Amino acid sequence: CRRARGPTFGSPRNSAMGVTENIIEEISKAEPLAPKGGEIPRNWRVPDEAGKPARTEEEEGGPGCGELLREFMLELKDNLVAVFGLAAFIFLYALAFLKLALLTPSRVAYLAVAVGGLAFFALGIRHGLMPLGELVGARMPLRCSRPVVMTSVFALGVLCTIAEPAINALRKAGRNIAPERAPLLALILDYPSTLMLGIGVGVGLAAVFGAFRVLLKIKMRPCVGVLSVVCLVGTLACVWLGGEMPTVTGLAWDCGAVTTGPVTVPIVLALGLGIAASASKAPGQSPEVRGSEARRQSMRRASLVSALSERHARNPAPAASAAGQDSPDEDSDAGSGIVTFASLFPVAGVWTLAFGFGGPSAAVGAARDSHVDQESSLLDYFFDTVRAVVPLVGFLLFLQLAVVRERVPRPKLLAFGLACCFLGMFLFSIGLDRGLVPLGDAAGKALPHARERFGKRAGTCVIAAFGFLAGGFATFAEPALTALGETVERSSKGKFKKGVLVLAVALGVGSGIAFGFMKVYFELPLWPILTIGYSVCLALTALSDDLVASIAWDSAGVTTGPVTVPIVLASGLALGDEANVVEGFGILSCASIAPITSVLIAGILLQRRSAHGQRPARSTDPTAIELELQKAAVA
């Protein structure tokens, strides 16, 4: 009526019948009102402050060419610092201590190709895969039954793992494994597609487990504790079987570090948030009303940062409830633990593959694939990119168009993002195979010469110092960790400073990689390290609050990005080959345990410092002051 009254009065149709006709005409044009309960009309939109329906994504349009170019340049700068900073450190360290030049012009050129690929891939994730995954996650739980949703979550977990950039490093991991010394491990690595499928099944089960955790409203800490104990007991049982099984321990735990990349976690997280929104949806409230655009903006950075940003944005600080404020939503920790779950479930997947390839009785004699040692051509990289990206994109489009039955908003921007994903994956595959992996391989082969130059003790210290400094530098150069520190500092209201988190993670990663190098070089068994390390982590988790525990367990995923994983994996395998050990896996698993421990210790120290620093407020009541003075005089 208010909208119809303005143009009616003062017009020739200023009569009762004219007013009625204008009101009916305006109401027919107006947006339908949101019902108080039940299903929301498809075309209803939230009104803005002026009372007008909010503009849809199609009406708002996407970012312009200038904004996209700025985003690309920002990603290019971040990846340039991360890749060439680490490469410069390796070059200078080897030149200073080993008198070897590990960088050649061709390697530098391919490292630049990898940087460009990562920049394009990040831009495509932001404007292609991430919005598409969020659309599916927001609508599918409301339109489909729970079995359909869980099946889709599982399938997406498998396809996302195959599309991870760092997963291609496993294709080159079998070059330095001698089948005569580790036949089961060499046989598994000779079939990288089967290995990736087994890891993907583990990630898919992790996504389903995380979805059920959200639906059943189970806290993260008990889930992490149970899963860690189950994986450790399973590992100990497999090692107890003897035979060839102990040689697979390092591979099984290192594969978990490869899965927590920029593809898997954001898409699976979007589905988890959609399931959480549908599970706790109030009458008359849709997932879009709950701030889907805010989620997308919070997911701008890396996958782990998106999980924590979304969770802490809606749950600012655990002290809010203590201060008398409203408690957070039940689904506020929907993204919590996704990195940890995705790193633990693949352990069981690799052990299952080990039994499928013969288990303890695996014998030498299986023919190795000839393509493992051949250099791939551009056509091979193209088809590898097609196999990685196209199934994931096709399945997401199928869910959006056939299952959810809604058209895709901003189709031009979405097509641009998907094209960037494909181009970025293609370029990064080239840079990975011809730049990052050869650099890590050269570093691993050069490190044992330190014992020849400086003696056994000093040479061992040089090797350990290289691992510590390389891990710390790579962590400081990781842009996702900086964004994570800012998010944690905001969520904890300044109690957990960004610098403290970055320093704790860097020290943990550096210590873990250094210890992993010692494990490989001296051929130490991995299962005692895992048992002691995770036991300490679980004990510290029991002493920490939920916020610190979530940050600590998920922070290990920041350091296992598409740059760190190939270099560390290749250097460890090459170091093991030069030291004449059976296998060189286990460095990434050590690099995952140490930052969890360091962040938990830092969080506990900050909690105790904060508790000791809080003094009871002095009363301003004269009577109370007089009583305090009397007590003090008596004392």
N, C-alpha and C positions, 0 to 999 in steps of 0.2 A: 504493500500500500504506500509506503514511503517513497518507493521508486516511481510509482505511477502518479503520485500526487503532484510532483513538480511540473511535468509537461502538461498536466490536465488543466489546472487553473490558469486562467488567462487565455485559454484557447476557445475557438468557436464551440467546442463540444463541452462547455462548462455546464453540464446538467447532470442530474443523478444517473440517468441512463448512460451518459457519456463517460462519467467517472467509473461506473461499473464495467463498461466495456473496456476501458483503458486498463483497469486493474486486472481483468481477466487476461488481456493481451500481454501485460507485463509479467504476470505470473507464469503464463505459458512459456515465455522466453527465459525466465529465471532458472537458475540451477536448482535441482531438487535438494531439499533439506536433508541433512543427515538424520536418520532415525535414531531414536534413543536406544534401541536394541535391535538385534538381528543383523541381517546382511546389509551391507552398504551398497547403494547403487554404484554401478561401474563408473558413471560419469560424474559422480559427486566429487568436489574438490574443496579443500579446506579454505575458508575465507581468510583474507588477509586483514590487516589492521583497519583498512578502510571499508571492510564489509564486502569486498568484491572477491569472487573466487580466485584462488591462487593460480598463478600461471603454471601450466604444465611444462614438462621438460621439452616437449616439441615446440611450445610457444616461446620458451626462453631461448632455445637454440643452444648450440655448443660454443666452446671457446673459439675465438678467431685465430687466424693464421699467426698473428703476432704473439698471442698467448701460447699457442702450441710451440712456436719457435723458442720462446723463453723457457718453457718447460724442458724442451730438448736440450738447450744449451746448459741448463742447470744440471740435468742428468749427465750430460757429457762431461761437465766439469767435475762432478762428484766421482764418476767412474775413472776419469783421467787421473785424479789424485790417488784413488785407491790402487789402480793397476800399475801405473808408472812409478808411484811412490814405492810400492813393494818391490817392483823390478829394479829400481835404482838402489834400494837398500841391498838386495841380493848381489847386484853387480859390484857395489862398493865394498861390501864385506868380503866377497870372494877375491876381489882384487887386492885388498889390504892384507888379508891373512893367508890366502892361498895362492896369490900371484896368478890368478886365472881370470880371464875376461869371458864372462858367461853370456853377455849380450852381443849379438851380431846384428847387422842392419836388417836382415830378413826377419829376425825375431822381433825387433822393434816395430817393424811394419805390421806384422801380424798381431802384436799387442795393440796397436792402434786400431786394427780391424775389430778386435775383441771389445775395445772401449766403445766404438761406434755401435756395435751390435748390442751391447748392454744398454746403451742410451735409447736406441730404437725400441728395444724389448720393454724397457721400463715405461716408455711412453705408450706403447701398445697395451701393456697390462692395465694402465690407468684408464685409458679411454676405450678399450676393447673388451678384454676378458673380464676385468673386474666389474664394470657396469652390467655386463651380461650375466655374470654369476650372481650379482646382487638381485637382479630382476627375478631370476629363477628362485633364489633363496627367499625372497619376500613373498612371492605369490604361490609357489608350488605347495607349501604346507597347508595353505588355505583351500586349494583346489583339489588336492589328491589325497588318497588314503595314506596312512602311515607306512604300510609295506612298500608302496610306490615311492614314497619320499626316501625311505632308507635304501632301497635299491638304487635310486638315482644318486644318492650321496656316496654309496660304495663305488659305483661306476665312475663318478667324477674323481674320487680319490685315486683310482687306478690311472685314469687318463691324465690327471694333473701330474702325477709322478713321472710318467713317460715324457711329458712336455717340459720337465725341469731342465734348465740349461746345464746345471752341474752334473746331471745324471750321465751325460755323455762321457764324463771322465772315467766311468767304469768300463767303457768300451776299450780303453787303452790300458786298463790296469793289469791285464793278463800277460803283457809283454815280458815282464821280468820274473815270472813264476816258472820254475823248472818243473815239468810234469813228473820227473823221476823222484823229486823230493817231496812234492805236495800234489799228488795226482787228483785228489778230490777238489782242492782249491783251484787248480789249473783247469779242471773240467768245468767247474761252475763259471769261471771267467771266460772260457772259450765260447760260451753262449750268453752274451750280454743281454740279448732281447729277453731270454727266459729269466735271467736275473732281475732285469727291470720289472718284468711282470710280477715276479714274486715279491719284490719290494712294493710295487703298486698295490698288490692285494693287501699287504700289511697296512699301507696308508689308508686304503679304503675301509678296512676294519677299524682303524683308528678314528676315521671320520664318523662311522656309524656309532662307535662307542661314545665319542664326544656328543653326538646328537642325543643318544639315550641318556647321557649324563645330564644334559640340559632339560630333557623332558621329565626326568625323575628328580631334578633339583638336588643332585649330589654334589657335595663340595669337591674341590679339585685335589686337596691334599690327600684324602684317603685313596682316591683313584691313582694318584701318582705313586703312593706307597705300595699299593697292591700290585700295580703293573711292574714296578721296579723289582719287587721281590719275586714275582713270577718269572720275569726275564732272567734274573740272576740264578734262580733255582733251575730253570731250563738249561741255562748255559753250563752250570756245574754238572747237570746230568749228562749233557752231550759230551763234555770233556771227560767225564768218568767212563764213558763208553770206550774211550781210547781210539786206537786206530788212526784214521785220518781226520777224525772230527775236531781235535784241538786246533788244527791249522785253519779252520773256518771261523774261529772265534773273532779274530780281528776284523774280518770282512763283515761278519754279521752285525757287529756294533758300529762299524764305520758307515755302513749303508744308511743307518738312521740319520746321520749328519747330512747326507746328500738330499734327503727328502724335504727338509725345512727351508725351501727356497721361495722365490718371489711368485711362483705360480700356485703351488699347492695350498699354502695356508690362506691367502686372501679369498680364494673361491670357496674352499671348504668352510672358512670362517663366515662368509656371507650366508651360506646355507644354514650354519648353526645359529646365526643371529635371526634368520628368518623363522627357523623352527622355534626359537625362544620367544619371538614376538607372537607367533601364532598360538603357542602354548599358554601364554599369559595375556592374550588379547582381551582387553576390556570390551564390553558390548559397544558396538558402534565405532570401534577404533580399528583402523587398518594399519598394516605395517608401514605404509607410506607416511601416515600421520606421525609415526614414531621417529621420523627423522632419517629417512633413507639417504637424502642428500648429505646430511651431516656425517653419516657413516662413510659415504664415498670420499668426502674430503678428509676424514680422519685416516683413511686407508691410502693416502697419497704416497706415503713412504713405503718402506719394506713391509713384508708380510707380518713379521712379529710386531712391529710398531703399530700396525693396523689393529692387531688383536688387543694390545694393551691400551691403545688410544681409545678404542671404542668402549672397552670395559671401564676404564678409569674416567672417561668423559661422563659416563652416567653414574659412576660411583666415585665421587671426587676424593674421598679420603675415608679410611676406616674410622677416623675419629669423629665423623659426622654424627653417628648414632650416639656416641658418648656425650656429645655436646648438646644432645636433646633435639637434634634435627630428625627429619624423616629418614627412615631406613631405606637403603637402596632397593631397587627392584630385585626380584628373585632371579631374573635373568641377566643381572648386571655383569656376571662373570661368564657369560656365554662363550666368549672367546678364550677364556682362560684354559691353559693346558693343551691347546691344540698343537703347539710345537712339540711339547713333551710327548704327547700320545703318538704323534707322527714319527718320532724318533725311537720309540720303544717297540711298537708293533712290528716294524720291519725286521727286527731281530728274530722274531719267531718265523717270519716268512723265509728268511735265509736259511735258518736251521731246517725248515721243512724241505726246501730245495736240496739241502745237503743229503737228507735221507733219500730223496728222489733220485739223486745221482749216484747212489750206492752206499752212502753212509760210511761207517767205519771200515767196511771191506772194499772201498773203492780202490781199483787197481790201475796201474799204468797200461796204456795201450789204446786209449781213445784217440782218434785222429783230431788234431787241432785244426781249427778253421784257418784257412790260408789268408782270409781277409784281415785277420787281426794285426799282422805285421806289415800289411801293405798300406801305402799312403793313399788316402782317399782323394778322389777327384772332386771337382766342383759339382758334378752331377750326383755323386754320392752324398755330398752335403745337402743338396737340394732335396733328394728323396728322403733323407733322414729328417729334414725339417718338415716335410709333408707328413711323414709318419708320426711326428711328435705333435704338431699343431692342429692339423686338419681333423683328426678324430675328436679332440677336445672341443674345438669350435663347433663342429657338426653336431655333437651331442648336446651342447648347450643351446644351440639354435633349435634343435628338435624339441627339447624340453620347453623352451619358451613359446614356440609356435604351435606345436602339436599337443603338448600336455597342459601347459598353462593357458594356451589359446589366446594369447595377446600379441599384438604387433610390437615390434621392437622400436622404442623411441630413438630419435636421432640416428636413423640408419646410416647416413653419410659419415657421421663421426665414428659410429661403431665400425663401419667398413674401414675407415682410416686406421683405427686402433688395431684391428685384426691384421691389416696389411703391415703395420709397424711390428706387430708380434712376429709375423712370418719373416720379415726382413731381418729383424734383430736376431732371431734364432739362427737364421742362415749365416749371418756374419759372425755371430759368436761361436758357432760350431767351427768355422774356419780358424778364427783366432785361438780357440781352445786347443785344437789339434796341432796347430803349427806355431803357436806362440806360448801359451800358458803351460801346457804339458811339457814341451821341450825345456822351458826355463826351469821348472821344478825338477825335471829329470837331471839336468845338468848340475843343479845345486846339490842334489842328493849324491851324485857320483863324485862331486868334488870334495864333499865334507870329510870322507875318510882320510884324505891326504893331510889333514891337519895333524893327525897323530904322527905322521912321518916327519912333518916339519917341526913340531913343537914337543914331541914326546907323547907318551901315553896319557899322563895326567893332564898336562896342559892342552894336548890335542882334544881330549874328551871335553874339557871346559870350553874350548872353542866351538865344538859341535853343539853343546848344550846352550851356549850363549847365542849361537845363530838361531836356534829354535825359539829361545825366549824373546829375542829382539824382533825376529820376524813376526812372531805371533802378536806381540804387543803393538808393533807398528801397523800391522794389518788391521788390528782392532781399532786403533785410534783413527785410522783412515777410513773406517767404515761409516758412511753417512747415516745408515740406519741406527747405529748405536747412539749417535748424537741426538737424533730425533727421539729415540727411546728415552735417553736421559732427561730431555726436556719434558716429555710426557710424565715420567715418573716423578720429577720434581714438582710438577703442577698437581699431580694426583695426591702426593703426600703432603701438600701444603708447605713445601720447602724443607721437610724433615729429612728426606732422602735427596741430597743434592745431585745434580747432573754430573759434576766432576767426580763425586765419590763412586757413582755407578760405573762411569767410564773407566776410572782407574781400577776398580775392583775386577771388572770384566777383562780389561787388558792384562792385568797381572795374572789372572786365572788362565787366560788363553795362552799367554807366553809360558807360564809354568807348565801347563798341560802339554804343549808342543815340545818343550825341552825334555820333559819326562818321557814323552812318546818317542823322541829320537833315541834316548837312552834305552828304552825298551826294545826298539828295533835293532840298534847296533849291538847290544849285548844279548839279544835273543831271550829276553825275559818273558815268562808266561804272562798272558794278559788276564786270565781269570782271577788271580789274587788281587791284581790292581783294581779290577772292576768290583770285586766283592768288598774290598776295604773302602774304595772310593764312594760307592753308592751307599754303603752302611753309614759312613760319616755324613753324607748328604741327607739321608733320611733322619738321622738323629738331630741334625741341625734344623731340619724342616719342622720337627716336632717342637722345637723351642722358638720358632718364628711365628709371626702372625700370617694371615692369609695373603696380605698384600706383598710382603717380602718374599714369601714362598713362591707366589706366582711370578714375580719379577725374576727371581733367581733361576727357577727351572726353565722359564721361557727365554732367558737372556742367552743361554748357550746357543740358541738358534741364530742369533745375530751374527756370530762369528763364522758360521758355516755357509757362506754365500757362494755365488758362482765364480768368484775370483780366488778365495782362500782354499776351497776344497780341491780344485785341480792341482794347484801348486803344492799344497801339503801332501796330498795323496801321491803325486808323482815323485816328490822328493823322498818320501818315506820308502816307497818301493825301490827307488834307485839306491838309496842308502843301504837297504837290506840286501840288494843284489851285490853291491860293492863289498859289504861286510860278509858275504857268503852265508847269509842266514836263509831259513826256509821261506819266510814271507815277511813283508814290510808293512802290514796293516796294523791298526791299533792307535795310530797317532791322533786321528780325528776323535776317537772315543775318549782318549785322555784329555784332548782339548775341550771336550764337552763336560767332563766331570769337574775339572778345576774351576771354571767360572761359576758353576753352581755353588761350589763350596765357598769361594771367595765372596760372592754376593751375599750368601746367607750369613757368613761371619760379619761382614760389614753391616748388614741389617740388624743383627743381634746387638752389635756394639752401639749402633745408633739408637736402638730402642732403650738400652740400659742408660746411655748418656742422656737421652731425653727424659727418662724416668727420674734419674738423679737430679736433673736440672730443674724439674718442676717442683716449686716450693708452694706450700699452701698460702693462699691469698690472705693478706693481713686484714683484719676486720677494722672498720672505721667506727664501730659502735663504742661510745665512751665507756659504757658498763663493761663490755668485753675487754677493752684495753686495760681498764682498772683491774679486772680479774687476772689478766696476763701479767701485769706488773706485780700483783701480790704473789702469784705463783713463782715468778722469777726471784722475788725477794726472799721467799721461804726457801727456795732452792739454794 
